[in-house]
Amino acid sequence: ANLKAFIRKELLSPGEPAYIKALSVAIGIFCGIIPLWGWQTIIAITLSLSFRLNKMITITTSSISITPLLPLILFLSYYTGGYFIGDIPSFEARQEITLEFVKVHFLQYFIGAFIFAFIAGIFTGLFTWGVLKIFGVGRKKDQISRN
């Protein structure tokens, strides 16, 4: 019920243009993935205030690093870093992730996390904008009354 109410109030309300809502989602997703743990929400709030975005949408979407999604985010960040550094990882089913493994591959993960966050932010922002435009959310009231 809370998620439905949030979506109805923040995303589907006609008060803001669709591009503001989509940019709020994109910035939130970007901030939620970047590897600056403990600072993600503060960065999201700062960017939201700086660009005059929807603060609730930005803060909510920056909370993407929840426990069920964290392994996927870490893997995709590491894999993305390998792709851009030129060291595509191969995974064995029983490969142990030790402290030494993390030390050796940290830069790959760190670079990959920023690139993955940027790509995920753009994708989710464009997707949100498209969905909002399809459903006519964010149009001015006078445009809606003409239809």
N, C-alpha and C positions, 0 to 999 in steps of 0.2 A: 504494500500500500504506500509506503514512504517513497519508493522508487518511482511509482506511477505518479504520485503527487509532485515529486521533484521534476519529472519530465514534463508534466502538464504545465507546471508553474514557470519553470525556467526555460525549457527548450521550446515548448509549443506556444507560449504566450506571444501575442502579436506586438508587444511593446518595443522590441529591439529588432534591428535588421538581421537577416539571416547571416550575413557575413560576420557580424560581431559575435554571434553565438558560435559560428563555425571556428572563428579565430580563437575564441575562448576555449573550445574543445582542443584545438591544435596545440595551443600553448600549454594547456593542462597536461595533455599526453606527453609532450616533449619534456616538461618539468618532472613528470612522474617517472620517466625512464632514465634521465641523466643520472650518472653515478655520483651524485653529491648528496649522499644520505644525510638526513637530518636538516638539510637546507632546501629540499625540493619544494615544500609547501611555502616557505618564505620567499623563494625565488618566484614561484607561481603567483603569489599575492602581489609581489613587487611589480612583476611584468603586467599583471592584470590592472593594477592601478595606473601604471605608466602609460599603457595603451588604451585605457578607459574601456576595458572589456567587462563582461559579466563575471563578477568575482565568484559567485556561487558555482557557476559552471566550471570555471578554471580550477578552483580549489577541489571540487568533486572529481574532475577528471585527472587531476594530478595525483590522486590516490590510487593509481593503477598498480602500483607495486605492492599489491596485497599478496598474502602467502600463496594462494593457489596459482597466481600468475608469475610469481617471482622466478621459479626455475625456467619458465619459458622466456622471460625477459632476459635473464642472465645468459641463457643459451644463444638466443638470437643476437644479443649484443656481442658475445664472444665470436660467434660465427661471422657476423657482419665485419667485425674487426679483422678477422682472418682473411676475408675476401678482399678488403681494401689494403691490407698490409702485404698480401700475397702468400699467406700461410693458411690455406683452407684446412681447417681441422678435420681429422678423421677420428671417429669415435669408436672405441671398442666397447663391447657390452659391459666388460668388467673393469674398465679403466678407473683407477682410483683418483679422486681429486684431493690431492694433498696440499699442504701449505706451500711446498716447493713448486708444485704445478701452478698454483695461483701466483706466486712470485714471478715465475718465468713468463706467464701469459697475461699479466696484469695490464700492460700497455695495450696489448691487442684487445682485451676486453674494454678498457677505458675509451679508446678511440672508437671502437665498434659501438659502444653504448651511445655516444654522442651522435654518430651517423645514424644508427637505428632510431634514436629518439627523434631526429630531424625527419627521417623518412616516415615514421609512424605518425608524427604530428601533422605532416602535410597530407598523408593519406586520410587520416581520421577527420581532419578539417574539411577537406574536399568532399568526403563522403557525407559528413554532417550537413554541409552547405547544400549538396545535391538533394538530400532527403528533405531538408527544410524547404527548398525551392519547389520540389515536386508536390509537397503538401500545402504550399502557399503560405508558409509561416514566415513572418518577418516583412510582409508587404505592408505598405501604408494603408490606413483605413479607407482612404478615398479610392484606392485601387481595388480594394475588396468590394466596396459597394457598387462599383461599375460592373463587376462580373455577374 
